[in-house]
């Protein structure tokens, strides 16, 4: 039965399940993104089936459509044979799952352009849609505003209670929340990763700095997605656009955020639904051994007996879940029930099974050496986009200077620096210093060596010591790598964004090994995006979110925006997203991850 929140004229209402206006006891209505096959249509409403039900005469209708029809006459709408609701049964699991996967357009077209599977629409309307009806965050003070979430920001500037302090409303797991934070300094004290131009697609909080504005407010967490700031939409913002919006200072910072539930971020296994019919032969057994599992309902194929009909046919596989036998739903059945349906079948046994994706063999996923990069389209990092990997220009500079003169630069980075294990890069240049006069080095450039002494793999203090030791001569030789982001005219210290770390060449990368032990529910506690089948092209795997109170969060080393290179020595390079998920799901006990990480990226 539907839930409803707005009464229209007499009996039609806006349904929160489908977001459409229909009778209270009517069937849900959807705007479908693509044409739907005629075989999936209801004969009564002439729309794709919703909660389908089968009659004894072999016809399929929406359950609610048939209920309403039978109130008028107890005959099948197609062949006019007498039927009753008691004689009907729910349609097969295969049909229901195919219907759930149909793509629909969000009905709030004035505010939202999302296209998503039909089964996910209700949760989208309740928690994520910009057109979803929401209350004012000052409702506890008496404000009666209710309207689309996209209109909330405009209302808050005019709310009669805007200057009154309400109790801090919490950020709720699995929902969109709007909070207000008193901004006592220009910096919020967070770092961000992601953007519409990156594999993460959304803006995510990577780090919250102690004693910062956000930390003192104590409501936001690493992994929260930022959807709006002071009315500016961040859901489609690039990484740099989000940085600029978050850096705009106002005494009151209003943030709209979404926090995923722990179960939401568990990787979803790819499923394949198969329909397989076996023909019985006298003197030959089917040869299927069935088993239940301790961790959930259902019947699974344990193995196939050698030289049996099923083994010779070869289409059924061990660990396939049996969903139906001859049209009988056994997805929540027992071994005995499944065996009964097989034994009482005639010459043919029709199985509907669910098969989880399995990892590819190492030969199919070996590395080809290709890489990707995120390239800035302007010198001062206004925008960026994914492009094929560019070659980094490595330059060797001979610098003439007074022996008592310093290089005239400030540097940051190094192993175990606050930014993580990074190379040494230039943050500022004194224009009157020896390097400033030559104009051959820019803020953001990476220093590889000085006088043939490598600076890679050194801590910040060790690198600074080498720079000072080698500057006491008239001529020094610097090996410099053009930075992925550089600046010559911007005042102040150069601060790399998250994209800077992603673009560094392999020679500058330090890979960390992180071992995690699965939690009691089997989850490691993080979600991934990317893969060779990504909508943005062939991309590495990135951590999109880390959920609190999970093994990944408690360990503390894995962060949103980190790049995953391997799982238990299984390379993740050039694999599909579903294969990477399978590797993670199949890894048992301690799971060892090779990670390319950078902390404190994209500070705001």
Steps between C-alpha positions, in 0.01 A plus 500: 500500500626851419574782742368847423560855616294747287127477429392618155137575400293198611681166501821545300817550704874546454654162584838503675588165342477613136463879540200506267139608539266198504203352685574381851442137402640542151814353351826694521582713195849551358668696220712241325834601352491243218228308315383191691439163336133419436536172691555703819177700464182465706191423286284723722692827547717451188806604703806294605405253772516609864497227767397245234261212567423194282152352443433126473426552130854631442457879478690761700370828644597763756370373834310820575356516148365146527358559849309804378380318186372195694285729714293561185505152343674173593628416154844516341521826300664312211322165445191570718545175698378506862781581748539605862785678677561195722582293192766746382867495602785747505702512178842336483812646657650541152212720383501709820872561480486602135224748583698641795789578265293708257641853482266782598528879499457684829149657493628825653623611158503869595767434762665166417625325185597164654437172317507192723366143538131490588568317828719790621256783426320501836826535698616769257178700547513470878867579558694633202281678246533880480128513438414293808270676747687612812436709809689810610797433729338757733181291526564443872462877549163509324578545128234326290686498166474181292627486144756349264848468642635724225277785631614460860809718461301793359244466779766503771613849403144622556394267781338700785710295743830535310667705774393269779721215612330162474630181650763343277328256270709185447630352176297180454639188334339426165332841470566847365557745789544879504703652782622847593851561633625827647817571301749668731793483255543501121596131501238234577776262606426215259653344192291384206540252216299425188293711264289452188821489294654214701424130548327577833248728317391663830672719762600303811660610828834320530635646824376716787781689671508521882404840644351614166153650456345171387676298771368732773148472359538120532227388258677424173714191440758395240311336215202738510399622152462877462198586284462876556677788674305820567255415223765419237452155349808279534343181364633573150795720597854426387767459766624858459152648484418332831821632655416853393142476630609363838773765533250787460480641850174581678441507875230234465582194293198297395587151374277232350660158537422135439639225724484145370386218725743221570291253302475747210873498436557127507608405148213363293578172332419467134224242448405304191153342484493185284216280382616140441283204396623141541326205330476180703620171350412153625789341688686830534486712816490880498795495741444827688598524866324782683600675821385786724728766648533603861517872430168530319197334342487326165616189320835473323667246273778332700641296210408290197550124491749390234342374172151601617256687274576834669877445484490403129272797421752730673283808545430468873796586722591440867386789725216601265199605708181327388218755480230295326429140405227455236357840587496436878679766704768337721712812562410468870432127492671195648701217345209261557256734326731539198556124477122443510439731202777329301367149573139579412591673172429336167748443220651846535628693803522877455739682734539873555832563673695803622874495436742742666785642293833328542844662468681475172817297481833682546576455128193706410579791730874543471622857468563654161688799636240761402426784740257788534529855619286798592614798299440864580370708212628826646824601666335600826290186543160638406368175359624152436397195302604140453747452216743232387821506704739776395876471517655693787781733400813439706748788486857538620594854598848645557465793742770767550489662843700665777633233745332678791169529318212257565284353224219736599222243504269339754424129466255253645434127489725204574450155648271503807413866443153631596398450136604134507798345322555753222795637303653836587321779314540879482241700696644853459777684317679817601495710182836664584668168587722302264220269381248785486727700271536215250121437486574138412324355806132545585291442808382140488811363326648182649868494604654164408867558587766758577858450381414136414375433855146359475228665707248221441417283799629756752310657786438874490783573745744273314417666169542853642836396648621378158384821332695710749814282481517528122447873462845616620657506154476742206334244273237247597310249287131447566287228343141625489175341390226727368221484756152373402372835631724807497468869574718800423277797577275388786613665829570295812601139542402242240260236637453186286152371437397135512544487122868595539577175681311289247708632211845442641705254292590160638852610595347739756245259640535321832280196546378406847387156611191486721365179656140489624312223683137466397235607752231271648261580210765416241547858380833681475314830524577685177357543149694529174450665160689478173598213272562445133122514440458838673286760322811722498718238330758250623573623855673369812300405810438771758356492850176698484388476863608354833231428761552567868543212747617256232842332462616759242392796716646358821834430330507864388746472212256458210332823394252623244681574173777242552589293195489119543771318306452139612313266736703213648756549218223482238546801273200730454645660190276480192229291669129575494329645805308178565821294483668729755198464728520123463870497596418696815200281586690175448801605708470334842670556835752783489463691173816672379459812288766684301402868507622821347391763749535872569364662813369851546419544132283788383495695827221755556 
